[in-house]
């Protein structure tokens, strides 16, 4: 399943379109291509019990972002705020562009 390509990349601004955090926006922190999941900053927060690793660390219960299915997030244009993208080929390179305003993503 590692050969699958996604339209989304790290540091893309995305909006959650399904699930408990529907409507929230955030940047992609990491993408797991094998499991088709993405970690979005500030979205899908869960509590996790963390063990103290060093003397300076604090153990206890912390909030972390859990991965969510990549199909439940949709890219957002930074200029107009719409959520549809298309592709244009310029100088032999395929570029992602906003369908509404034509801004490169």
N, C-alpha and C positions, 0 to 999 in steps of 0.2 A: 504493500500500500504506500510505500515511500515515493513512488513515481508520480503521485498525484500533485498537480500544481494548483495553487490557490490564487485568487485575484487579490487577496489581502496580504499585506506585508507588515513587518515590524514598524512601529511608530505611525501607523495609519490611524486617523480619527475614525472611530466606528460608533454605531448606535446599536443597542440591543433591540431586536425585533420580536423576541419571544422569551418567555420565562418570567421569573420573579422580578427581574430588574429591567423589564421592558420599558423602553423610552430613555434609559440612561445612556450617556455618551462617555467615551474614554479612549485613551490611546492603547494600541496593542503593545504589550510588554514582551510576549513570547508566543510563538506558534509551534505546536507539536504536529508535524506533518503526518506522522505515523498514525496518530489517533484522531486526526482532523479536529483539533481543539485549539482554542486561543485563550490566553490570559490577558484580560483587559484591566487597566489600572482603575481602581475604585469601584469595580463592578463584580458581582457575585462573591461578596465578602463572606468568609466563613471563619468560625473560631477554631483554633488549633492549640492544643497543649504542647508547648515547646519546653524542651529540657535545657537546663543551663549548661552551655558548652564550655565557656571560659569563666574565670572569676569575675570579669567585668560585665559579662552578659547577665541579662535578667531572664529568668525562667518564668513560666506561668502561661496563662491563656492569652493568645495574641490573635488579631484579625489579619487574615491573609486573603489574597485573591485566589479563587479556585478557577480552574479552566472551564470554559463553556464551549459548546459545540460551535464550530466555525459557521455552520448554517444559520445560527441564531444571531449573527452580527452582520451589519451592513455598513459599507463605507459611506462617509459623509464628506461632501465637498467643503473645503475650508472657506471658500469665497461666498457661495450662495446658500450653503446649508442643505442642499438637496442630496438624495441618497441613491442616485443612479449613475453608473459609470459606463463609458464606452471605450473604444480603442481607436487610435489613429497611428498610422505608420508615417514617420518623418525621418528622412535620411536613412532609411533601412532599419530604423529602430521602432519597435512597437511601444507606444506610450498610452498610459491610462488618462482619460480625460472625462470631465463632467459632461453629462448629456445635456444639462440645462444651459450652463454658461460657457462651456468649452475650455475651462481652466484645466491645466495639467495637474495631475494628482501626484 
